[in-house]
Structures are given as structure tokens and as C-alpha cells.
Amino acid sequence: MLTAGICWSGIGTTVRIQEDINLWLVLFYRSLGMVPVLFIFLLYSSTERPFKKIKAVGYPGIVGGFCLITAFAGGIHSMQSTTIANAAFLFATAPFFTAVLAWPILKESVRLATWWCIFIALIGITIMVQDGLALGEIEGNFSGLVSAIGFAGFTISLRWGKLTDMVPAVVLGGVFALVFSSFILISSGKNLVIDPTDALLAMATGAILIAGGMLAYTTGSRVVAASDLAVLCMIEVVLAPVWVWVVLSEVVGISTLIGGFVIIAALVANAMTGLRHKPTKLL
């Protein structure tokens, strides 16, 4: 789980290095690096054929794959348009969006404690967005929230289909991202060819940071307790601003730190209060 968090925490720095490159080019080459690694994992991780496992996810996996396009694209745009710290803290709100969406879609009740934690997280988001308004970064903040909603939609689709293995759905998401980004680029007259160094960096991000983190997460989540899982996942949010500060000297504003602390506190509180709670269906 720590490996997964460390891998994912470096994504923001690679995106920031490529902030002048078209969003869809970054998504295209990143997916180009991610999909083969995950497919090879499916090939050697079980006796089932990879295509059979991907086909088995059905409509929930397809919906989840499209949700990942929103999550990936929103995440890249957010990281290109606001600070990495802002983007990382906003991505972390995905569990709250999951809880809210699961209420009408899956008929899962939302605990009172979760509603309170959502309210606290909204306070943190408000503090961060106010700072973004002053710096002209509102578009990046909004994209960060859109990305969080996309990840929430992906989680909801997994629950809907009762899918215990997320890797086949992520492979679908990567393939959809490849097709969709190439369509956007070609239809807008953009060239798919970019500087080899930029292409390699984007592909390495997909193959090592995203796919590697996903495989570590899949392995760890099977044996790590829920309480430890919630806390260990926070390493991504904490380290993301650190890497971009070390590599690119990007300074984090005081409002971002305050708002981020409030969001993390709400996430941890929600996880701790929900340890013994099992989701219930609404009548």
C-alpha cells in the first residue's frame, strides 16, 4: 500500500513538467504506457485468458472505464492549471462523492458521521477554492473535483457489478482513453507525434507510476485492514506536494495547507468511524 501511494504521489510532478503539452497528448501517451503493463499482469496473474477476464466485467466495467476517462482527463487538467497540492487534496475527496452517489444509485444509506465529515471536507474545499479564485486557478480546482467525481463513478460501477478485481476495468479505461484522446486530437487537427523525451516521460508515468501503483494497491488491499488502508492511502496526498517542491520548487500556499488539512482530517475521521459499519440497502 505504501508503494502504491508513493507511485501515485509522483504523477503530479511528471504532469507539471509537461504542463505545456496538450492534455489529450499526455492522456494518450500515458495510457499507451499503462495498458500493456496491466494486460501483461492479467496474462500471468491467473489461469484465465486476459480477454475473458476483461469481457467478464460487462456493462459495469464499461461504465467504469468511461468514468476513468473523466477522472484521468480532469486530473491532468487540474494538475496543469492549479498547484499539485490543490489537485491532490481535491482528488482525495473521491470517497465522499462515492458515498453521496451510492445513496441514490446503489441504495446504500449514508451514515450520519459521513454526512458530518462531508460537511467538514466542504469547509476545507471552500478554503482552497477561495485561494484559487484569488490566484485565477478556479478552473484547475473545478477540474480536480470533476476528477474526484470520475473516480467515485468508477468505484460505484465496481460495486454495481460486484467486481472484486479492478484491473480489467482499468485496462478498459486505458483503452477507452487511448481511443477517445486520439479521436479528439485527430478531429481537432493535432499531431499525435511529440518530442520523444516527452512521449517517454508520459509513457513511463503510465507504465510505472499508474500501472505499478495499481498493481501494488490491488495486491495490498487484499490483506491490509480497512483502518490501515485508509491511513496508508493518505501517503499519496502528503507526498505529492513534496515531490513537486523538491523537483520544481513549487511552493504551497497557506490556504491550501489549511484546507488540505481539514480535508484529510475529515477523510481519516470518516474512515475511523466507519470501521465496524457495513453498508445497508435503503428500503
C-alpha positions, 0 to 999 in steps of 0.5 A: 500500500505504501508503494502504491501511494508513493507511485501515485504521489509522483504523477503530479510532478511528471504532469507539471513538467509537461504542463505545456503539452496538450492534455489529450497528448499526455492522456494518450501517451500515458495510457499507451504506457499503462495498458500493456503493463496491466494486460501483461499482469492479467496474462500471468496473474491467473489461469484465465485468458486476459480477454475473458477476464476483461469481457467478464466485467460487462456493462459495469466495467464499461461504465467504469472505464468511461468514468476513468476517462473523466477522472484521468482527463480532469486530473491532468487538467487540474494538475496543469492549471492549479498547484499539485497540492490543490489537485491532490487534496481535491482528488482525495475527496473521491470517497465522499462523492462515492458515498453521496452517489451510492445513496441514490444509485446503489441504495446504500444509506449514508451514515450520519458521521459521513454526512458530518465529515462531508460537511467538514471536507466542504469547509476545507474545499471552500478554503482552497477554492477561495485561494484559487479564485484569488490566484485565477486557478478556479478552473484547475480546482473545478477540474480536480473535483470533476476528477474526484467525481470520475473516480467515485463513478468508477468505484460505484460501477465496481460495486454495481457489478460486484467486481472484486478485481479492478484491473480489467476495468482499468485496462478498459479505461486505458483503452477507452482513453487511448481511443477517445484522446486520439479521436479528439486530437485527430478531429481537432487537427493535432499531431499525435507525434511529440518530442520523444523525451516527452512521449517517454516521460508520459509513457513511463508515468503510465507504465510505472507510476499508474500501472505499478501503483495499481498493481501494488494497491490491488495486491495490498488491499487484499490483506491490509485492514480497512483502518490501515488502508485508509491511513496508508492511502493518505501517503499519496496526498502528503507526498505529492506536494513534496515531490513537486517542491523538491523537483520544481520548487513549487511552493504551497500556499497557506490556504491550501495547507489549511484546507488540505488539512481539514480535508484529510482530517475529515477523510481519516475521521470518516474512515475511523468511524466507519470501521465496524459499519457495513453498508445497508440497502435503503428500503 
